Structures are given as structure tokens and as C-alpha cells.
Amino acid sequence: MPIGNMSVPREWHTATLLPNGTVLIAGGCFYGHACADVFDPKAGTFTATANMTAARLRHTATLLPDGRVLITGGFSGTDQILASAELYDSATGTFTLTGNMNVAREQHTATALPNGMVLITGGTSYDSLPLASGELYDPTTGTFTLTGNMSTGKYRHTATLLPDRMVLVAGGTDETGSSSASAELYDLEAGTFTATGSMTAGRSFPAATLLPNGKVLVAGGLAARSSLGWTADLYDPRAGTFTSTSSMGTRRWACTSTLLSNGKVLIAGGFGGDEAPSEVILASAELYDPEVGTFIVTGNMAAARAWHTATLLGNGEVLVVGGLGGDETGTGVVFASAELYQ
């Protein structure tokens, strides 16, 4: 269902559910926005809030235990990859600078840890090579410190906090420029990464979701433009292995993946299509049911979208915001529009 527009069109932005039930939409677009909006589910409207201290896209946004949002790195849109970070305070509606990362990064991940810290992994920097380094943000001191390195550099990967306090880092683009099937675990206590089982396919831009049963669904991804883009894996933390689950109905990458309140996973949009060489932007969506291990088609979005965001709201609906829409060449319009999945 279509719902109001943002103040500006956005792709490569972030969307963060705040403790008061509103959603912070920050940055994005190819040239980099510093502006931000807040979506109010009760009113169904977007309202501009204060600007970030820097224009950013391909950055991260992470909710901290005190309700602030940590924004890290990204691309400025003017040939600059950022090491800077800032905090959004919903009580004042303002952004303020915090400590810089040790390494400038874009297309990295940021994962909130049980101890209140945030783990930053991978990404790419000025030389365009994937980064293997990780660092930790401490909100009590406002500083980043380096932690263990991954076995290989990667970006366009996923990072998922597991019930055992480990973080699963999976897929992405590796140092050879290939879609990676490898995965590793970050141990919060030891501050180190160790290899775990490999996925059944190399996946760049996959979608990863922690399921209620403690397993992780890793679906789709750009994999040498092959039929592997339909496939999905399940990671079992107890066994440390990936196994195939049923395939999606449509090949897709750069889609969104959202755990719903009923335990199913909504996979929406992205690039894909039925023919392997194509890069059609998709309006279609499907649901993964972990009880039976299958995907089923659900309603289409009102617009075909890639590089969009999807956020589960407190009322169980999913807010889908912005993104790139267009034709099979991957070019087209960047959306200011949003819609709700009910």
C-alpha cells in the first residue's frame, strides 16, 4: 500500500526503528544526502529532521542501547570514503560527531552486540580492495578500537548476531573480485574471527535473517549471473554448517529480508529476473516459512525497487522506502516514495 513521500529521493540509505516507534531515514542517493527524515507510523507521514554532519551513502546505522543511532562511514558522493561517525539523538532531533573509525569504509556492516558495543566488519576503502579488518565502537567512550581481522577482505557481505553471542559474517565480494561462499564467526569474548562452514554458493549482496529457531537464512545474491541466484542456505550454529533449503521463486540480489512477527521472512524487490543475464528491477516479493522450509509468492510492491530499505514496525507492518526503479539496464528513477506491507 503506497504511503507518503520522503523529503528527497533516496537509494543506498539507512532506515532505523527508534524506541518511540518512528523510523529514522538517513542519507542515500548517488550523490550523497546529508538530510534525514523521520517516519511516523501513526500519522503515516515523513518529516525532515536535522541534517547529518556529512553526506553519506552505503553507510551503516545501528540503534544503541540508550536509544541513539550510530551512523558510520559511507561514501560522500564526492569521491571521498569516510572514516567519520556520528550519533542521532531522537530526543533533540540532532546529529553530533563521535570518534572516527580507524579505517575509512563503505559497504561494510555494523552489528549491535549484547555488551552494548557495535562490531564493524569489512567494507572497501580508497584502493577499492575489500577490507579484512574489524573494529569495535564503545558508546561509553565514543571511540573505535581495532579488533581481530577476518581471514579475507570482503564487502557486500552480511553480519548476523547469533543467539550464542557470536556474529556470523557470510558471503560478499572477496579480494579476487569474486562472489564468496566463505563464512566466519566473530567471538565477542576473544575478539577474533574463525572460519566456519561455507555456503553452497558464492553470494554477493545476499539477504541474511536470523530465524526464531536460531538458524540463519541466507538467500539469493549475485553469483556469477547463474541460477544460483535462486538458491538459499540455512546456517546451523550448533553444527557450524550451511545446508540448502528450497529455492526462491525468482532470482534476486540486493533485495531486502525482514523477519515478520509471525516468524516468516519477507523477501522483497532487488535485481533479478527469470533469465540469468538480466538485471531487471523487481516489484515481486515472497515469504519464507521456516516451519516447512519453502518460499511462497506474496503481493507485489507498488513499484519495482532495488537498494531500498524494509523496516518492521511496531504494529507488524513493514515500511518499504525509496530505492532505484527502472528497466532492465538498471537505470531509472530514484524514489522518494514509500509503501507498507500488511
Secondary structure, DSSP 8 states (H G I E B T S, - for coil): -EE---SS--SS-EEEE-TTS-EEEE--TTTTB--EEEEETTTTEEEEE---SS-BBS-EEEE-TTS-EEEE--B-SSS-B---EEEEETTTTEEEEE---SS--BS-EEEE-TTS-EEEE--B-TT--B---EEEEETTTTEEEEE---SS-EES-EEEE-TTS-EEEE--EETTSSB---EEEEETTTTEEEEE---SS--BS-EEEE-TTS-EEEE--B-TTSGGGG-EEEEETTTTEEEEE---SSEEES-EEEE-TTS-EEEE--EEESSTT--EE---EEEEETTTTEEEEE---SS--BS-EEEE-TTS-EEEE--EEE-TTS-EEE---EEEE-
